[in-house]
Amino acid sequence: MKILFLSGWFPYPPSNGARLRVFNLLRTLRSQHEIALISFVRETIHEIDRRGVEAYVRLLGTVPYRGAGSLAARWPFRHLLPLDSVYHNPAMTQLLGNVLEKNSFDLIVAAEIGPGLCTSPYLKGKGTVPWVIEDLEPTMISNKIRTEDFWIQRIRYGLTWWKHRRYLADILDEADGCTVVSKKERAQVEEIMRRPIPLGMVPNGVDLDRYCFRQSPPEKNTLVFPGALTYKANFEAIEFFLKHVFPLILVERANVRLFVTGNTDQVPLDRLRRSEQVIFTGYLEDVRQTIAQSTLCIVPLLSGGGTRMKILESMALGTPVVSTSLGAEGLEVEPNKNILIADDPRGLSRAVLRILSEEALREKLSEEGRKLVEERYSWERSGERLEHFLLTVLEKSRSRTS
């Protein structure tokens, strides 16, 4: 197939969940198909980043990302459409039009349609080439209504969800197919759709060749949270953990250290309960060593959607995971077999302390976690699923027009 990918993130370096997904799916598809890419960019693209992408695909153009702006975001009642629609980027519209005029494709894939990352709206009314929404995650918004404590925020998120749901229904009306990462996302998309279209489940994955299983023993009494605090859900998770969970752990094990990796630029760290035992590493070029050397990984997420690459990567490296239910949502994990799950501060602290003190439990979680990702969550397996789904959509589209 000749496939055009639209991405909300420039996929190199693959340094966050969105980039990792797009990069690895492009990497796995390119062995059998001809792939072209146009993408939004959030910062200057260095030559090494451009070469990193062009090693796998043909890069046809980029457009600087422009968000809605803080003032607009604070006044969501002004518009009947979500901000992704109101703040449409004309430069992307023009680039896409030029690319489609000069090139022919069998299929178009609109990757990353999370809030603020919509690319599929640019495909509405774009001729006869079939197109697919890749990785639709409506639960990112709908979950906020359920998890928000303040009633005024619940009303705001409820309004956002009402607008987003109507908007997604309009987009799905025109799409020829859609992929999701989990059964829960699939169920929510089925509720939104007005007409049946092919739905495929393509989970997130891990590069098992890069994420090797447990090369050396971890450091004792070390926790890790891998994730940029610039992402609101990550910041809320660490704020909750440091305020309510970590003090309970320190009462019983005073020498425990927590490493928080990822970007902290313009993050209000003064809101966090900090101590010498909490180390903010900042952005790391390669987070594997920090995760692998930690006794366990914590994922105390209270909001968000999709599936968590931080869990899959930790399991691949042999690092046991303690998560909230929402943090592990969408993954086919089994509590007490390959992960420990708790949702209140005392339950989370007890789970962490169990792993720190019980060697047999650490070994079991480590081995079973690696086994899970090998069987179900490699990028090769996800790429095969996406390839099969795209071929199905293309065949169905051709049968309609023949």
Secondary structure, DSSP 8 states (H G I E B T S, - for coil): -EEEEEESS--SS--SHHHHHHHHHHHHHTTTSEEEEEEEESS---HHHHHHHHTTSEEEEEEE-----HHHHH-GGG-SS-HHHHT--HHHHHHHHHHHHH---SEEEEE--STT---GGGGTT-TT--EEEES--THHHHHHHHH--SHHHHHHHHHHHHHHHHHHHHHHHH-SEEEESSHHHHHHHHHH-SS---EEE----B-TTTS-S-SS---TTEEEEES-TTSHHHHHHHHHIIIIIHHHHHHH-TT-EEEEES--TT--GGGS---TTEEEEE--S--HHHHHTSSEEEE---S--S--HHHHHHHHHT--EEE-TTTTTTS---BTTTBEE--SHHHHHHHHHHHHH-HHHHHHHHHHHHHHHHHH-BHHHHHHHHHHHHHHHHHHHHHHH-
